[in-house]
Amino acid sequence: MKLELQFDEAARRRIAEAVGRAEALSRGQIVPVVVEKSDPYPEVRYRGALLAAAIASAAVLALHLPVTLAELPLVQLAAGLLGAWLSMWDPVERRLAGARALDQAVRARAVRAFHENGLHRTAEGTGVLVFASLFEREAVILGDRGIHEKMGDAGWDRAVAALVAGMRAGEPGRGFVEAIAQCGARLAEHFPRDPAARPPPNELEDAIRASRT
């Protein structure tokens, strides 16, 4: 899923505008981040190769195919190469990686993005990361210390669901806009702006950050 196709200038503008609207409701500092893939999953190629070679070997034995012992390694090698190639197809790669590995990779990449983008350095500890990984079709929302103390992880469930739904529908840009709106509403409940006070500075840029990994 190419970032350029999913996040053109119009989509990026809508997301930045959504961040501006959400931040106008509260003291939160929201940063949207999207990556194509949270991890290269190199082990999947080996799993695909081994699985295909094992299936080929079992087929030769079960069907009594006319393959000599000298030829069997060549069959296994060919099957292994085919398996490694097939494992690069997204549905197969996700299946071979496993749900747990996908979850862990996305979470680790989100934590990294949180620190890369300075969300831990806001004046009031009110940074919020809205993170999506397209290959895994998973989302993570992380709040800094001030946010997390009041809301925890469960406070973002609806926003995460909106972002994941957008990715699964092939409209991750729309998912970001909806998720950011949900975040803004939740932040307004717990960290409302004081109308009489001066608006807090916009410490972090509103634009979405996009990268391959």
C-alpha positions in Angstrom: 0.0 0.0 0.0 1.8 3.1 -1.3 1.9 6.1 1.0 1.8 8.5 -2.0 -1.5 7.0 -3.2 -3.2 6.9 0.2 -1.9 10.2 1.5 -1.9 12.8 -1.3 -1.8 16.5 -0.6 -5.6 16.7 -0.2 -5.6 13.9 2.4 -2.7 15.4 4.3 -4.4 18.8 4.4 -7.6 17.2 5.8 -5.6 15.5 8.5 -3.7 18.6 9.5 -7.0 20.5 9.6 -8.5 17.8 11.8 -5.5 18.1 14.2 -6.0 21.9 14.4 -9.7 21.5 15.2 -9.0 18.8 17.8 -6.3 20.9 19.5 -8.6 23.9 19.6 -10.8 22.0 22.1 -8.2 21.2 24.6 -4.6 21.5 25.8 -3.5 18.3 24.0 -0.8 18.2 21.4 -1.7 15.6 18.7 0.8 14.2 16.2 -0.5 11.8 13.5 2.1 9.3 12.1 1.7 6.6 9.5 4.2 3.9 8.3 3.8 1.4 5.5 5.2 -1.4 7.6 6.3 -1.6 11.2 8.9 -4.4 10.7 10.4 -6.2 7.7 9.7 -9.6 9.3 12.7 -11.3 7.7 11.9 -14.6 9.5 8.8 -14.9 7.4 10.9 -15.7 4.2 12.5 -18.6 6.0 9.2 -19.9 7.3 7.7 -19.7 3.9 10.7 -21.6 2.3 10.7 -24.3 5.0 6.9 -24.8 4.9 6.9 -25.1 1.1 9.9 -27.5 1.1 8.2 -29.6 3.7 4.9 -29.7 1.7 6.8 -30.7 -1.4 8.7 -33.5 0.4 5.4 -34.8 1.9 3.8 -34.7 -1.5 6.6 -36.7 -3.1 6.4 -39.4 -0.4 2.6 -39.5 -0.2 2.0 -39.6 -3.9 4.9 -41.9 -4.6 6.2 -39.6 -7.3 9.1 -40.8 -9.4 11.7 -38.6 -7.7 15.1 -40.1 -6.8 16.9 -39.3 -3.6 19.4 -37.3 -5.6 16.6 -35.3 -7.2 14.7 -34.7 -3.9 17.0 -31.8 -2.7 16.4 -30.0 -6.0 12.6 -30.4 -5.5 12.9 -29.1 -2.0 15.1 -26.2 -3.2 12.7 -25.2 -5.9 9.7 -25.4 -3.5 11.6 -23.4 -0.9 12.3 -20.6 -3.4 8.7 -20.6 -4.4 7.6 -20.5 -0.7 9.9 -17.6 0.0 8.6 -15.7 -3.0 4.9 -16.4 -2.0 5.7 -15.2 1.5 6.2 -11.7 0.1 2.4 -11.5 -0.7 0.9 -9.4 2.0 -1.9 -11.9 3.2 0.6 -14.8 3.3 3.2 -12.7 5.1 0.7 -11.6 7.7 -0.3 -15.2 8.3 3.2 -16.5 8.6 4.3 -13.6 10.8 1.4 -14.3 13.3 -0.9 -11.9 15.1 1.3 -11.7 18.1 4.4 -10.7 16.2 2.4 -8.1 14.2 1.0 -6.6 17.4 4.4 -6.4 19.1 6.0 -4.8 16.0 3.3 -2.2 15.7 3.4 -1.3 19.4 7.2 -1.1 19.4 7.2 1.1 16.3 4.6 3.4 17.8 6.6 3.8 21.0 9.6 4.7 18.8 7.5 7.2 16.9 6.3 8.8 20.1 9.9 9.6 21.1 11.1 10.5 17.6 8.5 13.2 17.3 9.1 14.8 20.7 5.7 13.9 22.2 7.4 13.2 25.6 8.7 16.8 25.7 5.5 18.9 25.7 5.2 21.5 28.5 2.2 19.9 30.2 2.8 16.3 29.3 -0.2 16.3 27.0 1.3 14.8 23.8 -0.9 12.3 22.0 0.4 10.1 19.2 -2.1 8.8 16.6 -0.2 6.0 14.9 -1.2 3.7 12.0 0.8 0.9 10.3 -0.8 0.1 6.9 0.7 -3.4 6.3 -0.5 -4.7 9.6 -3.7 -2.7 9.4 -3.3 -1.8 13.1 -3.4 1.5 15.0 -2.0 2.6 18.3 -2.8 5.8 20.3 -0.4 6.8 23.0 -0.8 9.6 25.5 2.1 11.1 27.5 2.2 10.9 31.3 -0.4 13.6 32.0 -2.8 12.0 29.5 -2.2 8.4 30.4 -2.8 9.0 34.2 -6.3 10.1 33.5 -7.3 8.0 30.5 -5.1 4.9 30.2 -5.2 2.9 27.0 -8.9 2.1 27.1 -9.8 5.8 26.7 -8.8 5.6 23.1 -10.7 2.5 22.0 -13.2 4.3 19.8 -10.5 6.4 18.1 -8.4 3.3 17.4 -11.5 1.5 16.0 -12.2 4.4 13.7 -8.6 4.4 12.4 -8.5 0.6 11.9 -11.9 0.7 10.1 -10.6 3.4 7.7 -7.5 1.3 6.9 -9.6 -1.8 6.3 -11.9 0.1 4.0 -9.0 1.4 2.0 -9.4 4.9 3.3 -6.8 5.5 5.9 -6.9 9.2 5.5 -10.6 9.3 6.5 -9.7 7.0 9.4 -7.2 9.5 10.6 -9.6 12.4 10.4 -12.3 10.4 12.4 -9.8 9.1 14.9 -8.3 12.6 15.5 -11.8 14.0 16.0 -12.5 11.3 18.6 -9.2 12.1 20.4 -10.1 15.8 20.4 -13.5 15.1 22.0 -11.9 12.9 24.7 -9.1 15.4 25.4 -11.7 18.2 25.7 -13.4 16.2 28.5 -10.2 15.7 30.5 -8.0 18.6 29.5 -10.3 21.5 28.4 -8.9 24.8 27.5 -9.6 27.7 29.9 -11.5 30.3 27.8 -10.1 33.1 29.9 -6.5 31.9 29.6 -4.2 32.5 26.7 -4.3 29.6 24.1 -1.4 27.2 24.6 1.3 27.3 22.0 1.2 24.7 19.2 4.3 22.9 20.2 4.2 20.2 17.5 3.5 20.5 13.8 0.0 19.4 12.8 1.0 17.7 9.5 1.0 13.9 9.3 4.4 12.2 9.4 4.8 9.4 6.9 7.5 6.9 6.4 8.1 3.5 4.8 9.1 1.8 8.1 
